[in-house]
Structures are given as C-alpha cells and as structure tokens.
Amino acid sequence: MKKSLICGISGQDGAYLASLLLQKGHIVYGTSRDAEVSSFKNLERLGIRHKVQLESMSLNDFRSVLQVLMKVEPDEIYNLAGQTSVGLSFAQPVETLESIATGTLNLLEAIRFTKAPIRFYNAGSSECFGETGDKAAHELTPFRPRSPYAVAKAAAFWEVANYREAYKIFACSGILFNHDSPLRPERFVTKKIISAICRIANGSPEKLILGNTNIQRDWGWAADYVEAMYLMLQQSEPDDYVIATGKSNSLQKFVETGFDYLGIESSDRLVIDQSLFRPSEIMRSCGDPQKAKEKLGWQAKYEMQDIIKMMIQAKQNNANWC
C-alpha cells in the first residue's frame, strides 16, 4: 500500500484529495502546524477524519519537515499548504512568500536530503500567468504575476523545475485555475456569493456587496481537480500541467446565474464597492487543459453553471461535504 503525505490536508483540496487517495487504497497522512488542536472540519464533513493519520509540521522549519518525512517515509507528497488568498496576500506579502516559496523549498530539500524515491506534487496557480487576454494559457505561456500570492507561487514553480532538473526528483506542478466547492471558506468570493444568495432566498433583506464583477475566471469543481493531482504522480515521467475547464465567465455572470437559479432578480440586490477592488487585478483568466487531456486522460466534468447549482443545493441541504 502506498503512503501519501498531504501538506495542507485541512483545506478544500486537501480534504478532497485525502478522500480520493483513501478510495485508491493509500495510507494517508496529513500535516498541520499543530495537529493536536486543529479542527480538520473538512475531513469531518467528508467523514474521513478517523481514517487519516495526522502529524504536526511547520513548513517554514526545515528540521520539522525532515523529521516528518523520516517518520512517515511517504511514497508521495502533495504540497497544498501555504497562504491561499490572493486578496490577503496584499496585506500579508511576507507571510505569503514564506509559507509558499520557503515551504516548498524545504520539502524539496528534505526529499533531496533523504535520497528517498518520493514523488512530489506542488500546487501551482493560474494567478502566475496574470492577464491571459483572449488566449487560454498553456504550460509554455510566460508568467506575469500581479499579486504577492502569484509571485510566491511562481517562485515555488521554478523551485520544483530546478530540483527536477538538477537532482532528478520526480516533481510536478499542477497549474490549477479557479476551482470551488462547499468546502471553501467564506472569505472566497464564490462562497460569499452563494451564502448571500441563499440567505436572500430565505428572506434576508441584505445586499450582496462585491468588488469588480467584470473580471472573468475559468471556474472548475475541486473534487475534479484533485484527481488530476493524483494522475500526475502516476505517470512514468514528471511534468507540469495546466488544469482548467477551458471556459471563462465573468463574476457578474456567476452572480446572475446564482440568483436566476433561485428565481431572484439580481439587479436590486447587488452593490459594487470600489474599496474591495484589488491594487492590481487580472481581468480575464482562462486555461488550456489540452495537455492534461492527452497525457493524463483528464478532463473537467463540471463547468460554472454546474458548480453554482451544486454549491447552492449543498448550502440549502446543509451538505457541506459535497
């Protein structure tokens, strides 16, 4: 049985990935800065908290990382940890860089130090591409990061590429475009929208307050995307892949689709607050998943309209596990 270590197991992707790996027959370990006090609510929601072995690890501390790797002796490591909010990265740029770039470097260096044949997955981000314009970004599209979060993710991507080339480590980066689910925390705009729409449908007089709704994103379903992570580490050779639906929609369309699904007129419920605009914004982001389709046999099963419907239904049914 393979042993898989998930760094960042408490988040949306970590929980879905843990569930998938357990289904594949893996022994799953997960890390948190303090595993004894962390709640791991998403693992609870998926009903797998008792099936996962948890370890305390600080990614910013190389000694801590090395100790966990030597204890667990994993066959695979999935690095999903680090600060995950683009907006928050403008307020916390140092913490963002350290948690993503330094954390990734410590994992790679620990793998090199142990000389173990560990396969490594790194969570990249479409934010690294910056503005894609009318063209969908692929694996050879240049990076033009426009936030501290994107800068940190770009640094981590090149760390992975360097260790793969210099030390022949089986290391991959998945450049994932936006992907959501009911497991997203409220600070993410998609969850904020769905929660507000459901409250309004239940009689709340509130308004939905958002920043720039003209932005366009390529939205996918998180449970789909973790399957791509798994497939990357099952290949004969390591490589990097763009994971996306290939279709982009505006945030305005996301909002209108949600309101329409519940039969609510959105025009008098939406308020644009310019104080919520970011210092630098990506207006359009879209990915080209052709390589993943050809080499991994992976293709997104759900698009934006499906995701909105499933998130609303989960909220209405209080089924956060979806």
C-alpha positions as CSV (number, residue, x, y, z in Angstrom):
1,M,0.0,0.0,0.0
2,K,1.3,3.4,-0.9
3,K,1.8,6.0,1.8
4,S,0.8,9.6,0.8
5,L,1.5,12.7,2.8
6,I,-0.7,15.7,2.2
7,C,0.6,19.1,3.4
8,G,-2.4,21.3,3.8
9,I,-4.9,18.5,4.4
10,S,-7.3,20.7,6.3
11,G,-8.2,22.8,3.2
12,Q,-10.7,22.2,0.5
13,D,-8.3,20.4,-1.9
14,G,-6.5,18.6,0.9
15,A,-9.8,17.0,2.1
16,Y,-11.0,16.0,-1.3
17,L,-7.6,14.6,-2.2
18,A,-7.5,12.6,1.1
19,S,-10.8,11.1,0.3
20,L,-9.7,10.2,-3.2
21,L,-6.4,8.6,-2.0
22,L,-8.3,6.5,0.6
23,Q,-10.5,5.2,-2.2
24,K,-7.4,4.3,-4.1
25,G,-6.2,2.2,-1.1
26,H,-3.5,4.6,0.1
27,I,-2.4,5.1,3.7
28,V,-3.0,8.8,4.1
29,Y,-1.1,11.1,6.4
30,G,-1.8,14.8,6.7
31,T,0.0,17.7,8.3
32,S,-0.9,20.8,10.3
33,R,1.2,23.2,12.3
34,D,-0.3,21.8,15.4
35,A,-2.3,18.6,14.7
36,E,-3.5,18.2,18.3
37,V,-5.5,21.4,18.3
38,S,-6.5,21.8,14.6
39,S,-10.2,21.1,13.9
40,F,-9.9,19.4,10.5
41,K,-13.6,20.3,9.9
42,N,-13.4,19.4,6.2
43,L,-12.2,15.9,7.0
44,E,-15.1,15.6,9.4
45,R,-17.5,16.8,6.7
46,L,-16.3,14.2,4.3
47,G,-16.5,11.5,7.1
48,I,-12.8,10.6,6.8
49,R,-11.3,12.2,9.9
50,H,-10.7,8.9,11.6
51,K,-9.1,7.3,8.5
52,V,-6.3,9.8,8.2
53,Q,-3.1,9.9,10.3
54,L,-2.2,13.4,11.3
55,E,1.2,14.9,12.1
56,S,2.4,18.3,13.3
57,M,4.7,20.0,10.9
58,S,5.9,23.6,10.3
59,L,6.7,24.0,6.6
60,N,8.9,27.1,7.4
61,D,11.1,24.9,9.6
62,F,13.4,22.6,7.6
63,R,14.1,20.4,10.7
64,S,10.4,19.9,11.3
65,V,9.8,19.0,7.6
66,L,12.7,16.5,7.7
67,Q,11.6,14.8,10.9
68,V,8.1,14.2,9.5
69,L,9.4,12.8,6.2
70,M,11.8,10.4,8.0
71,K,9.0,9.3,10.4
72,V,6.3,8.7,7.7
73,E,8.5,7.6,4.8
74,P,5.9,8.5,2.2
75,D,5.9,7.3,-1.4
76,E,4.1,10.5,-2.4
77,I,3.9,14.1,-1.1
78,Y,1.2,16.5,-2.1
79,N,2.1,20.1,-1.2
80,L,-1.2,22.0,-0.9
81,A,-0.1,24.1,2.1
82,G,0.5,27.9,2.4
83,Q,-1.5,31.1,2.4
84,T,-4.3,30.6,-0.2
85,S,-5.9,34.0,-0.6
86,V,-4.9,36.4,-3.3
87,G,-6.6,39.3,-1.6
88,L,-5.0,38.6,1.7
89,S,-1.5,38.4,0.1
90,F,-1.6,42.2,-0.5
91,A,-1.9,42.7,3.3
92,Q,0.4,39.8,4.3
93,P,3.1,39.6,1.5
94,V,5.9,38.3,3.7
95,E,3.9,35.6,5.3
96,T,2.6,34.6,1.9
97,L,6.0,34.3,0.4
98,E,7.4,32.4,3.3
99,S,4.5,29.9,3.6
100,I,4.5,29.1,-0.2
101,A,8.0,29.6,-1.5
102,T,10.1,28.7,1.6
103,G,7.7,25.9,2.5
104,T,8.0,24.3,-1.0
105,L,11.8,24.7,-0.9
106,N,12.0,22.9,2.5
107,L,10.0,20.0,1.2
108,L,12.2,19.6,-2.0
109,E,15.4,19.9,0.0
110,A,14.2,17.3,2.5
111,I,13.4,14.9,-0.3
112,R,16.9,15.5,-1.7
113,F,18.5,15.1,1.7
114,T,16.8,11.7,2.4
115,K,17.5,10.4,-1.1
116,A,14.2,8.6,-1.0
117,P,12.3,7.9,-4.2
118,I,9.5,10.2,-3.2
119,R,7.1,11.6,-5.9
120,F,6.2,15.2,-5.2
121,Y,3.2,17.3,-6.3
122,N,3.2,21.0,-5.9
123,A,0.1,23.2,-6.1
124,G,0.8,25.8,-8.7
125,S,-1.7,28.6,-9.6
126,S,-3.2,30.2,-12.7
127,E,-2.5,33.5,-10.9
128,C,1.1,33.1,-12.1
129,F,0.0,33.8,-15.7
130,G,-1.5,37.2,-14.8
131,E,-3.7,38.6,-17.6
132,T,-4.3,36.0,-20.3
133,G,-6.4,38.2,-22.6
134,D,-8.2,36.5,-25.4
135,K,-5.9,33.5,-25.3
136,A,-6.1,30.5,-23.0
137,A,-2.9,29.9,-21.0
138,H,-1.0,26.7,-21.5
139,E,2.2,25.2,-20.0
140,L,4.5,27.4,-22.1
141,T,2.7,30.7,-21.5
142,P,5.0,33.1,-19.8
143,F,4.3,34.0,-16.2
144,R,3.3,37.7,-15.4
145,P,2.3,37.6,-11.7
146,R,0.2,40.5,-10.4
147,S,0.0,39.8,-6.7
148,P,2.3,38.8,-3.9
149,Y,0.4,35.4,-3.9
150,A,1.2,34.9,-7.6
151,V,4.8,35.9,-7.1
152,A,5.2,33.3,-4.4
153,K,3.5,30.6,-6.5
154,A,5.8,31.5,-9.4
155,A,8.9,31.1,-7.2
156,A,7.6,27.7,-6.0
157,F,7.0,26.6,-9.6
158,W,10.6,27.3,-10.6
159,E,11.9,25.7,-7.4
160,V,10.1,22.5,-8.5
161,A,11.5,22.7,-12.0
162,N,15.0,23.3,-10.7
163,Y,15.0,20.3,-8.4
164,R,13.5,18.1,-11.1
165,E,16.3,19.0,-13.5
166,A,19.3,19.3,-11.1
167,Y,18.5,16.4,-8.7
168,K,16.2,14.2,-10.9
169,I,13.5,14.3,-8.3
170,F,10.0,13.2,-9.6
171,A,8.4,16.6,-9.0
172,C,5.4,18.1,-10.8
173,S,3.4,21.3,-10.6
174,G,-0.2,21.4,-11.3
175,I,-1.1,24.9,-12.6
176,L,-4.7,24.9,-11.4
177,F,-7.3,27.5,-12.4
178,N,-10.0,28.5,-10.0
179,H,-11.9,25.6,-8.5
180,D,-14.6,25.7,-5.9
181,S,-16.9,23.6,-3.7
182,P,-18.9,23.9,-0.5
183,L,-15.7,23.3,1.4
184,R,-14.4,26.8,0.5
185,P,-14.2,29.2,3.5
186,E,-16.4,32.3,3.4
187,R,-13.5,34.6,2.5
188,F,-13.5,33.3,-1.0
189,V,-15.8,35.3,-3.3
190,T,-17.7,32.3,-4.7
191,K,-18.6,31.0,-1.3
192,K,-19.5,34.6,-0.2
193,I,-21.9,34.9,-3.2
194,I,-23.6,31.5,-2.7
195,S,-24.1,32.1,1.0
196,A,-25.6,35.5,0.5
197,I,-27.9,34.3,-2.3
198,C,-29.2,31.5,-0.1
199,R,-29.8,33.9,2.8
200,I,-31.7,36.3,0.5
201,A,-33.8,33.5,-0.9
202,N,-34.7,32.7,2.7
203,G,-36.0,36.3,3.3
204,S,-32.9,38.2,4.3
205,P,-33.1,41.9,3.2
206,E,-29.3,42.2,2.8
207,K,-27.4,43.3,-0.3
208,L,-24.6,41.3,-1.9
209,I,-21.6,43.6,-1.8
210,L,-18.7,42.8,-4.2
211,G,-15.7,44.4,-5.8
212,N,-15.0,44.3,-9.6
213,T,-17.6,42.0,-11.1
214,N,-16.2,42.4,-14.7
215,I,-13.4,40.0,-14.0
216,Q,-13.5,36.7,-15.8
217,R,-12.3,33.4,-14.5
218,D,-12.2,29.7,-15.5
219,W,-14.1,28.0,-12.7
220,G,-14.0,24.3,-12.1
221,W,-15.0,21.8,-9.4
222,A,-12.5,21.0,-6.7
223,A,-13.2,17.2,-6.5
224,D,-12.5,17.0,-10.2
225,Y,-9.2,18.8,-9.9
226,V,-7.7,16.6,-7.1
227,E,-8.0,13.6,-9.5
228,A,-5.6,15.4,-11.8
229,M,-3.1,15.8,-9.0
230,Y,-3.2,12.1,-8.3
231,L,-2.8,11.3,-12.0
232,M,0.3,13.5,-12.3
233,L,2.2,11.3,-9.8
234,Q,1.2,8.1,-11.5
235,Q,3.0,8.9,-14.8
236,S,6.3,7.4,-15.9
237,E,7.9,10.9,-16.2
238,P,7.3,14.0,-14.1
239,D,5.9,17.1,-15.8
240,D,3.8,20.2,-15.3
241,Y,0.2,20.5,-16.3
242,V,-2.5,23.2,-16.7
243,I,-5.7,22.1,-15.1
244,A,-8.8,24.0,-16.2
245,T,-12.2,23.8,-17.9
246,G,-11.1,25.8,-20.9
247,K,-14.1,28.2,-20.5
248,S,-14.1,31.6,-18.8
249,N,-17.1,33.5,-17.4
250,S,-17.4,36.9,-15.7
251,L,-18.1,37.3,-11.9
252,Q,-21.2,39.2,-13.0
253,K,-22.4,36.1,-14.8
254,F,-21.6,34.0,-11.8
255,V,-23.8,36.2,-9.6
256,E,-26.7,36.4,-12.1
257,T,-26.7,32.6,-12.6
258,G,-26.9,32.0,-8.9
259,F,-29.8,34.5,-8.5
260,D,-31.6,33.1,-11.6
261,Y,-31.4,29.6,-10.2
262,L,-33.4,30.6,-7.2
263,G,-35.7,32.9,-9.2
264,I,-34.4,36.2,-7.7
265,E,-33.9,39.5,-9.5
266,S,-30.3,40.4,-9.0
267,S,-30.2,44.0,-10.2
268,D,-31.5,45.5,-7.0
269,R,-29.6,43.1,-4.7
270,L,-26.0,43.6,-5.9
271,V,-23.9,46.5,-4.7
272,I,-20.4,47.3,-6.2
273,D,-17.9,48.6,-3.6
274,Q,-14.8,50.1,-5.1
275,S,-12.9,49.7,-1.8
276,L,-13.0,46.0,-2.5
277,F,-11.1,46.4,-5.8
278,R,-7.5,45.0,-5.6
279,P,-4.4,47.1,-6.2
280,S,-3.8,45.2,-9.4
281,E,-6.4,42.9,-10.9
282,I,-6.4,40.2,-13.5
283,M,-9.4,41.0,-15.8
284,R,-9.5,37.7,-17.7
285,S,-8.1,34.3,-16.9
286,C,-8.6,31.1,-18.9
287,G,-6.7,27.8,-19.1
288,D,-6.0,25.4,-21.9
289,P,-6.2,21.8,-20.5
290,Q,-5.3,20.0,-23.7
291,K,-2.0,18.6,-22.4
292,A,-3.8,17.1,-19.3
293,K,-6.4,15.6,-21.6
294,E,-3.9,14.0,-23.9
295,K,-1.3,12.8,-21.4
296,L,-3.3,12.2,-18.2
297,G,-6.6,11.3,-19.7
298,W,-8.1,14.0,-17.5
299,Q,-11.0,16.3,-18.4
300,A,-13.2,18.6,-16.3
301,K,-16.6,17.1,-15.6
302,Y,-18.3,20.3,-14.5
303,E,-18.5,23.9,-15.6
304,M,-19.5,27.1,-13.9
305,Q,-23.3,26.6,-14.1
306,D,-23.0,23.1,-12.6
307,I,-20.8,24.3,-9.8
308,I,-23.2,27.1,-8.8
309,K,-26.1,24.7,-8.8
310,M,-24.2,22.1,-6.7
311,M,-23.0,24.7,-4.2
312,I,-26.5,26.2,-3.8
313,Q,-28.0,22.8,-3.3
314,A,-25.4,21.8,-0.7
315,K,-26.0,25.1,1.2
316,Q,-29.7,24.5,1.2
317,N,-29.3,21.0,2.4
318,N,-26.5,21.9,4.8
319,A,-24.5,19.3,3.0
320,N,-21.0,20.8,3.2
321,W,-19.5,17.5,2.2
322,C,-20.4,17.8,-1.5
